Structures are given as C-alpha cells and as structure tokens.
Amino acid sequence: PPYDGITVAGQPPASPSRFTANEGERVRFRFVNASSATAISVQLAGHPLTITHTDGRPVEPVTVDTFGFASGERYDAIVETTDPGTWELRATPIDGNEPPGRAVLTYGDDSSQTPTAPSAPTTRLSYSDLHAKTPLEGVQGTPDRQFDVTLSAGSSGEWLIDGQAFPNADPLYISEGDHVRVRMTNQSPVLHPMQLHGHFFQVGEAVKDTVVVPGRMGQVTFDFVADNPGDWFFHCHNLYHLEAGMARVFQYVE
C-alpha cells in the first residue's frame, strides 16, 4: 500500500524528532516497527549499532551498521557517543518508495542544524547473527507436535494459511507441555512477519515472537514449548494481510 512517508518517534521527515546526549555515554535506542505493513532498514550516521535484544529477549551483543525489521519486530541497540556532532537516524522502507523517516542525534559542541547523512553500510544484521543469551529449554530433539503450513495469496484478495482464511480456519491443536514445531513455506511473492501471541519461540539461535518469512518459497522453522494454556493468535503482522485472513489460533486441548 502507498504511504506519504515514515515517521520516527511520531514525527515526519520534514520536522524530525531530535535526541540529545552527552559525549562519552552509552545510549540505548529501542526500535519498534509499529507500521502496518512496511519493512524498514535502520541506520545511524557515523555510529555502529550494537544489537542487544530482539523482541525483548537478550542476545549476545553484535555490532552492525544497519538492520532491517518488519511490522511487529523490536530491536534494542546501544550507541556509543564518541564522535560529537549532529547525525541523521534514517529509517528507509525495504519494500516501497515512500520517503525515508528521519530523526536527529546531537551531542558535543556542534551547533549545526544540518545533520550528517548516513554513508553506505558495510555490515547488515541477519537472523544468523542473533544468539540468545537464554535459549529456550525443551525445544531440542523430535517435537511432540509439528505443523507444516503454507502462506499464500487467495484468488479473491484473501491471504491464507494452508489455504484457509480466518475466521473460517481450523484451529491448530496443541496440549500443555508439548514441544511444538512450525515449519512455514511462503508461496507468495511478498514477505510475511509471522507473530505468535502468548509464547516465545526458538528460531535458529535466537528467541523471538515475530519472524519474517521471505517471499518466493522462503522457509522458516521455529520451535516453542506449549506452556501457557489458552487460545493464542498466530498471524501475519502486515495488517492488511491479517484483515484478509492470514491468521490461525493455537488452541490447547486436553
């Protein structure tokens, strides 16, 4: 869908939010992709980003120039203020041509109102860089319950999981204590950030609750322990996909 632009901390690019710090500090930025359907690449001019958390869960710190994240994902990054000046924080759409979002970080004696723009990044975060400090227990070995699901577009504007559009979709039945494995294959051309409510899952070496499944037959597998009884939503966080049916419910049964 087309948008007029991306906001950062609620401000449009023409009147960006301004953050101030002191030289020699370690500043935490907490990034939340609150867009309805836009994957975003984040970069801070003149400063590397040390990623410390994903979706609220701590990871072994990894330093990169930029990272991308989709709707619903969250990242914490530490910035060391060792280079006084006025610097642009840029949020660029990965899929889309709307103008990038902007904010400004200022510290030191620089009184310039024109921030330095980011240069071309050389290091980008990938999921394989993320190693949870506290991996999940109980998700090793053969699962008790496995679901192989397809993500696809319907012929009448629906977005489907295993050919079904919510709410006319079968529950995914699990039992308390199950080691559950979900293997997703994306048959559509666009990415889907898939979120599971009420649980964290292990994907690779990371612990998250939202993970991007790339388009054009991209595959992602995650494992979790059924330790929170109830009926829990599992859905694409691109909201127009959710509205058009790309959701299911994990339902606990005896």
KEKE-3310 file (N, C-alpha, C; in steps of 0.2 Angstrom, whole numbers, plus 5000, padded with zeros to 4 digits):
npx = (5004:5002:5010:5012:5024:5037:5036:5047:5047:5035:5036:5036:5047:5050:5050:5059:5061:5072:5085:5095:5111:5126:5143:5153:5144:5134:5121:5105:5094:5078:5070:5054:5045:5031:5023:5010:5012:5026:5042:5057:5073:5086:5098:5111:5119:5137:5139:5141:5129:5125:5117:5107:5095:5081:5065:5062:5070:5086:5101:5118:5129:5130:5138:5133:5131:5119:5102:5087:5070:5053:5035:5029:5041:5054:5069:5083:5096:5113:5122:5137:5143:5154:5159:5157:5144:5131:5119:5111:5097:5091:5077:5073:5062:5061:5053:5045:5042:5041:5046:5061:5060:5066:5076:5086:5101:5111:5125:5139:5149:5144:5134:5127:5113:5111:5110:5123:5122:5119:5132:5135:5131:5141:5140:5127:5114:5109:5097:5105:5115:5111:5111:5104:5105:5098:5093:5079:5072:5068:5065:5073:5078:5066:5050:5034:5023:5020:5018:5016:5015:5008:5010:5000:4993:4976:4963:4954:4957:4960:4972:4981:4983:4988:4978:4967:4956:4956:4941:4937:4944:4953:4957:4974:4979:4986:4994:4996:5013:5018:5031:5032:5033:5034:5034:5036:5031:5033:5023:5019:5024:5028:5035:5031:5029:5028:5019:5017:5006:5007:5018:5036:5047:5060:5071:5082:5097:5091:5079:5062:5047:5041:5044:5051:5046:5053:5048:5043:5044:5052:5057:5055:5058:5051:5052:5043:5038:5023:5017:5008:4993:4978:4969:4978:4983:4990:4998:5000:5009:5008:4996:4985:4986:4982:4969:4963:4963:4975:4978:4978:4973:4981:4976:4974:4971:4965)
npy = (4994:5012:5025:5041:5043:5039:5039:5044:5041:5047:5059:5067:5066:5080:5087:5082:5072:5076:5070:5071:5069:5066:5068:5053:5044:5029:5025:5019:5014:5010:5001:5000:4992:4999:5000:4997:4989:4989:4985:4990:4998:5002:5015:5024:5038:5039:5031:5014:5001:4992:4978:4972:4966:4957:4957:4960:4950:4945:4945:4939:4953:4961:4970:4981:4990:4992:4987:4977:4977:4970:4973:4973:4968:4970:4979:4982:4993:4998:5013:5021:5037:5044:5052:5068:5078:5082:5070:5060:5049:5036:5029:5018:5012:4995:4988:4997:5014:5026:5041:5041:5039:5050:5055:5065:5064:5073:5079:5085:5100:5104:5115:5114:5114:5105:5089:5076:5064:5047:5035:5023:5007:4994:4982:4972:4966:4950:4936:4925:4930:4932:4927:4919:4924:4917:4903:4894:4881:4864:4862:4854:4841:4828:4835:4835:4839:4844:4856:4859:4872:4882:4899:4910:4919:4922:4919:4929:4940:4936:4932:4918:4904:4888:4887:4892:4905:4916:4921:4908:4896:4881:4877:4876:4863:4860:4853:4856:4857:4852:4850:4860:4861:4872:4874:4884:4889:4900:4904:4915:4931:4941:4946:4939:4944:4934:4932:4925:4924:4925:4917:4914:4909:4898:4902:4897:4902:4911:4919:4923:4932:4936:4933:4935:4928:4925:4930:4921:4907:4906:4899:4896:4889:4887:4883:4880:4879:4873:4881:4889:4889:4891:4900:4905:4918:4917:4925:4935:4950:4960:4971:4972:4960:4952:4957:4952:4938:4930:4922:4911:4900:4894:4882:4875:4859:4845)
npz = (5000:4997:5005:5013:5019:5031:5049:5063:5080:5080:5072:5056:5041:5037:5049:5060:5074:5088:5096:5111:5118:5129:5127:5127:5132:5134:5124:5124:5111:5108:5096:5088:5076:5071:5060:5048:5038:5033:5030:5037:5035:5046:5051:5058:5056:5056:5067:5073:5077:5091:5093:5106:5110:5104:5100:5114:5120:5127:5117:5113:5112:5096:5083:5071:5055:5050:5052:5047:5049:5051:5052:5068:5074:5086:5091:5102:5103:5106:5107:5106:5111:5104:5095:5092:5086:5074:5069:5057:5060:5051:5043:5032:5019:5015:5006:4995:4990:4997:5006:5016:5034:5047:5060:5072:5080:5092:5100:5110:5106:5094:5085:5073:5062:5052:5049:5048:5035:5033:5027:5014:5020:5027:5035:5039:5049:5051:5054:5057:5065:5077:5094:5107:5124:5133:5129:5124:5134:5132:5118:5110:5100:5094:5089:5099:5092:5076:5063:5047:5037:5024:5017:5008:4994:4991:4978:4978:4984:4997:5011:5015:5026:5024:5014:5020:5026:5040:5049:5046:5048:5053:5070:5077:5085:5101:5116:5133:5138:5127:5115:5102:5084:5070:5054:5041:5024:5012:4999:4992:4984:4993:5008:5025:5041:5054:5069:5085:5098:5116:5118:5117:5104:5098:5085:5074:5082:5090:5101:5099:5096:5084:5067:5051:5036:5021:5004:4989:4990:5002:5017:5035:5051:5067:5085:5100:5117:5123:5135:5141:5143:5134:5121:5107:5096:5080:5067:5052:5053:5044:5042:5033:5028:5039:5041:5029:5032:5035:5047:5061:5075:5089:5099:5115:5120:5130)
capx = (5000:5006:5010:5015:5031:5038:5038:5051:5045:5029:5037:5038:5054:5051:5051:5061:5062:5079:5088:5102:5115:5132:5149:5155:5139:5131:5114:5100:5088:5073:5066:5048:5042:5024:5020:5005:5014:5032:5049:5061:5080:5088:5105:5113:5126:5143:5139:5138:5123:5126:5111:5107:5089:5077:5058:5063:5074:5093:5106:5125:5129:5133:5138:5132:5130:5112:5097:5081:5065:5046:5030:5029:5048:5058:5076:5087:5103:5117:5126:5142:5143:5162:5160:5152:5141:5124:5119:5104:5095:5087:5073:5072:5057:5064:5049:5041:5046:5039:5052:5063:5059:5072:5077:5092:5105:5115:5129:5145:5148:5141:5128:5124:5106:5110:5113:5127:5118:5122:5135:5133:5133:5145:5138:5120:5111:5104:5095:5110:5120:5107:5112:5100:5108:5095:5089:5073:5073:5063:5064:5078:5075:5060:5044:5028:5018:5023:5014:5019:5010:5009:5007:4999:4988:4970:4961:4949:4960:4962:4978:4979:4987:4986:4973:4961:4956:4952:4940:4934:4950:4953:4962:4980:4978:4991:4992:5001:5019:5021:5036:5029:5037:5030:5038:5032:5034:5029:5021:5018:5030:5030:5037:5026:5031:5023:5019:5014:5005:5007:5024:5042:5049:5067:5072:5089:5099:5088:5072:5058:5040:5039:5049:5050:5046:5054:5043:5045:5046:5056:5055:5057:5055:5053:5050:5041:5035:5016:5017:5004:4986:4973:4968:4983:4983:4996:4995:5004:5008:5006:4989:4980:4986:4978:4962:4961:4963:4981:4979:4975:4973:4984:4971:4976:4966:4967)
capy = (5000:5018:5029:5048:5043:5035:5044:5041:5044:5051:5065:5066:5068:5087:5090:5076:5071:5077:5067:5074:5065:5069:5064:5048:5040:5023:5027:5013:5015:5004:5002:4996:4993:5000:5002:4992:4984:4991:4983:4996:4997:5007:5016:5030:5041:5040:5026:5007:4999:4986:4975:4968:4962:4956:4956:4960:4945:4947:4942:4941:4959:4960:4976:4981:4997:4993:4981:4978:4973:4971:4975:4969:4966:4975:4978:4987:4994:5003:5018:5025:5044:5045:5057:5074:5081:5081:5064:5058:5042:5036:5023:5018:5007:4990:4987:5003:5020:5032:5044:5038:5043:5054:5058:5068:5064:5078:5079:5089:5107:5105:5118:5113:5111:5101:5083:5072:5059:5040:5033:5016:5002:4988:4977:4971:4961:4944:4932:4920:4934:4933:4921:4921:4923:4912:4899:4890:4874:4859:4863:4850:4834:4827:4838:4831:4841:4848:4859:4862:4877:4887:4905:4911:4924:4919:4922:4934:4945:4934:4930:4912:4899:4882:4888:4894:4912:4917:4916:4902:4892:4876:4879:4872:4860:4858:4851:4859:4853:4849:4853:4861:4864:4875:4875:4889:4890:4906:4903:4922:4935:4946:4944:4939:4944:4930:4933:4920:4928:4921:4912:4915:4903:4897:4901:4897:4903:4917:4918:4929:4930:4938:4931:4936:4923:4929:4928:4917:4900:4906:4894:4897:4884:4889:4878:4883:4874:4875:4882:4895:4887:4896:4901:4911:4921:4916:4929:4939:4956:4965:4971:4971:4953:4949:4958:4947:4931:4927:4921:4905:4900:4889:4880:4870:4854:4840)
capz = (5000:4996:5011:5012:5022:5038:5055:5068:5086:5079:5068:5049:5039:5037:5056:5063:5081:5090:5103:5113:5123:5131:5124:5131:5135:5130:5124:5121:5107:5107:5090:5087:5070:5073:5054:5047:5033:5030:5032:5037:5037:5051:5051:5062:5053:5060:5073:5073:5082:5094:5095:5112:5112:5099:5103:5121:5123:5126:5113:5113:5108:5089:5081:5063:5053:5049:5052:5044:5053:5048:5056:5074:5077:5090:5092:5106:5100:5110:5103:5110:5109:5104:5089:5093:5080:5073:5065:5055:5061:5045:5043:5025:5018:5011:5000:4995:4988:5001:5008:5022:5040:5049:5067:5073:5087:5093:5106:5110:5105:5087:5084:5066:5062:5046:5051:5043:5032:5033:5021:5013:5026:5025:5039:5040:5053:5049:5060:5059:5069:5084:5098:5113:5130:5137:5124:5126:5136:5130:5111:5107:5098:5090:5093:5100:5088:5070:5059:5041:5034:5018:5017:5001:4992:4988:4971:4978:4989:5004:5012:5018:5029:5022:5010:5024:5028:5046:5054:5043:5048:5058:5075:5077:5092:5105:5123:5138:5139:5120:5111:5095:5079:5065:5048:5036:5017:5009:4992:4989:4982:4997:5015:5030:5048:5057:5076:5089:5104:5122:5119:5113:5101:5096:5078:5074:5089:5093:5104:5097:5095:5077:5062:5044:5031:5015:4999:4984:4993:5008:5023:5041:5056:5074:5090:5106:5122:5125:5142:5143:5141:5131:5114:5106:5089:5076:5062:5049:5056:5039:5045:5028:5027:5044:5040:5024:5033:5036:5054:5064:5083:5093:5104:5119:5122:5135)
cpx = (5004:5005:5014:5022:5031:5039:5042:5049:5039:5030:5039:5045:5055:5052:5053:5062:5070:5080:5095:5105:5122:5138:5151:5150:5137:5124:5110:5095:5084:5069:5060:5045:5034:5020:5015:5008:5021:5038:5053:5069:5082:5095:5106:5119:5131:5144:5137:5133:5125:5120:5112:5101:5085:5070:5058:5067:5082:5097:5113:5126:5133:5132:5138:5131:5122:5108:5091:5076:5058:5041:5030:5036:5050:5065:5079:5094:5107:5121:5131:5144:5150:5164:5155:5150:5134:5123:5112:5103:5090:5083:5070:5067:5061:5060:5044:5046:5044:5046:5054:5061:5066:5071:5084:5095:5110:5119:5136:5144:5145:5134:5124:5117:5105:5114:5118:5123:5122:5126:5133:5135:5137:5143:5131:5118:5107:5102:5100:5115:5117:5108:5109:5105:5105:5090:5084:5075:5067:5061:5069:5075:5069:5054:5038:5023:5021:5018:5018:5014:5013:5006:5006:4993:4982:4968:4956:4951:4962:4969:4977:4984:4984:4979:4966:4962:4952:4947:4937:4940:4950:4959:4968:4980:4984:4989:4998:5007:5022:5027:5033:5034:5033:5035:5034:5035:5029:5029:5020:5024:5032:5031:5031:5030:5026:5024:5015:5013:5006:5013:5030:5044:5057:5067:5079:5092:5096:5081:5068:5051:5037:5045:5047:5051:5047:5049:5047:5048:5051:5053:5058:5054:5056:5050:5048:5038:5028:5016:5013:4997:4981:4972:4973:4983:4990:4994:5001:5003:5008:4998:4984:4980:4981:4971:4959:4962:4969:4982:4976:4976:4976:4979:4973:4970:4969:4971)
cpy = (5006:5022:5036:5048:5039:5040:5040:5045:5049:5057:5063:5068:5076:5090:5085:5077:5072:5074:5070:5069:5069:5064:5059:5043:5034:5024:5021:5016:5009:5005:4997:4997:4993:5001:4996:4987:4985:4988:4988:4994:5003:5008:5023:5032:5041:5035:5019:5006:4993:4983:4971:4964:4962:4954:4955:4955:4946:4942:4943:4947:4958:4967:4977:4989:4998:4987:4983:4974:4975:4972:4970:4967:4972:4974:4984:4987:4999:5007:5021:5032:5046:5050:5063:5076:5080:5076:5062:5051:5041:5029:5023:5012:5002:4988:4993:5009:5026:5035:5041:5042:5045:5056:5061:5067:5069:5078:5083:5096:5109:5109:5118:5111:5106:5094:5079:5066:5052:5039:5026:5011:4997:4982:4977:4965:4956:4940:4927:4924:4934:4926:4923:4920:4918:4908:4895:4883:4870:4859:4859:4844:4834:4831:4833:4833:4845:4850:4862:4866:4881:4893:4907:4916:4920:4922:4927:4939:4943:4932:4924:4908:4893:4882:4890:4902:4913:4922:4909:4897:4887:4879:4874:4869:4858:4856:4854:4854:4851:4854:4854:4864:4866:4877:4878:4889:4895:4906:4910:4926:4940:4943:4944:4939:4940:4930:4928:4924:4923:4917:4916:4908:4904:4897:4902:4897:4908:4915:4924:4927:4932:4936:4932:4930:4926:4926:4923:4910:4900:4902:4896:4892:4887:4883:4882:4877:4877:4875:4887:4893:4892:4895:4907:4912:4919:4920:4933:4946:4962:4966:4970:4963:4949:4951:4954:4940:4927:4926:4914:4905:4894:4887:4874:4865:4849:4834)
cpz = (5000:5003:5009:5015:5029:5043:5059:5075:5085:5074:5061:5047:5039:5043:5060:5071:5082:5096:5105:5118:5125:5128:5129:5134:5131:5130:5121:5117:5106:5101:5089:5080:5071:5066:5053:5042:5029:5033:5032:5039:5041:5051:5054:5059:5058:5066:5071:5078:5085:5097:5101:5114:5105:5102:5111:5124:5122:5121:5115:5109:5101:5086:5073:5062:5052:5050:5049:5049:5050:5054:5062:5078:5081:5091:5097:5103:5105:5105:5108:5107:5109:5099:5089:5086:5080:5067:5063:5057:5055:5045:5036:5023:5013:5005:5000:4993:4991:5004:5015:5028:5043:5057:5067:5080:5087:5100:5105:5108:5098:5087:5078:5067:5056:5048:5046:5041:5033:5027:5020:5018:5023:5029:5040:5044:5050:5055:5062:5064:5076:5088:5105:5119:5134:5132:5128:5128:5133:5122:5107:5105:5094:5093:5094:5095:5082:5066:5053:5037:5029:5019:5010:5000:4989:4981:4972:4984:4996:5004:5017:5021:5028:5019:5014:5026:5035:5045:5052:5042:5054:5063:5074:5084:5095:5112:5127:5139:5132:5118:5104:5090:5073:5059:5042:5029:5014:5001:4988:4988:4987:5004:5020:5037:5052:5065:5079:5096:5110:5123:5115:5110:5099:5088:5076:5081:5093:5096:5102:5097:5088:5073:5055:5040:5024:5009:4994:4987:4999:5013:5029:5046:5063:5079:5096:5110:5124:5132:5145:5140:5139:5124:5111:5098:5086:5069:5058:5052:5051:5040:5040:5026:5032:5043:5034:5025:5035:5044:5056:5072:5085:5099:5108:5120:5127:5131)
residu = (PRO:PRO:TYR:ASP:GLY:ILE:THR:VAL:ALA:GLY:GLN:PRO:PRO:ALA:SER:PRO:SER:ARG:PHE:THR:ALA:ASN:GLU:GLY:GLU:ARG:VAL:ARG:PHE:ARG:PHE:VAL:ASN:ALA:SER:SER:ALA:THR:ALA:ILE:SER:VAL:GLN:LEU:ALA:GLY:HIS:PRO:LEU:THR:ILE:THR:HIS:THR:ASP:GLY:ARG:PRO:VAL:GLU:PRO:VAL:THR:VAL:ASP:THR:PHE:GLY:PHE:ALA:SER:GLY:GLU:ARG:TYR:ASP:ALA:ILE:VAL:GLU:THR:THR:ASP:PRO:GLY:THR:TRP:GLU:LEU:ARG:ALA:THR:PRO:ILE:ASP:GLY:ASN:GLU:PRO:PRO:GLY:ARG:ALA:VAL:LEU:THR:TYR:GLY:ASP:ASP:SER:SER:GLN:THR:PRO:THR:ALA:PRO:SER:ALA:PRO:THR:THR:ARG:LEU:SER:TYR:SER:ASP:LEU:HIS:ALA:LYS:THR:PRO:LEU:GLU:GLY:VAL:GLN:GLY:THR:PRO:ASP:ARG:GLN:PHE:ASP:VAL:THR:LEU:SER:ALA:GLY:SER:SER:GLY:GLU:TRP:LEU:ILE:ASP:GLY:GLN:ALA:PHE:PRO:ASN:ALA:ASP:PRO:LEU:TYR:ILE:SER:GLU:GLY:ASP:HIS:VAL:ARG:VAL:ARG:MET:THR:ASN:GLN:SER:PRO:VAL:LEU:HIS:PRO:MET:GLN:LEU:HIS:GLY:HIS:PHE:PHE:GLN:VAL:GLY:GLU:ALA:VAL:LYS:ASP:THR:VAL:VAL:VAL:PRO:GLY:ARG:MET:GLY:GLN:VAL:THR:PHE:ASP:PHE:VAL:ALA:ASP:ASN:PRO:GLY:ASP:TRP:PHE:PHE:HIS:CYS:HIS:ASN:LEU:TYR:HIS:LEU:GLU:ALA:GLY:MET:ALA:ARG:VAL:PHE:GLN:TYR:VAL:GLU)
# end
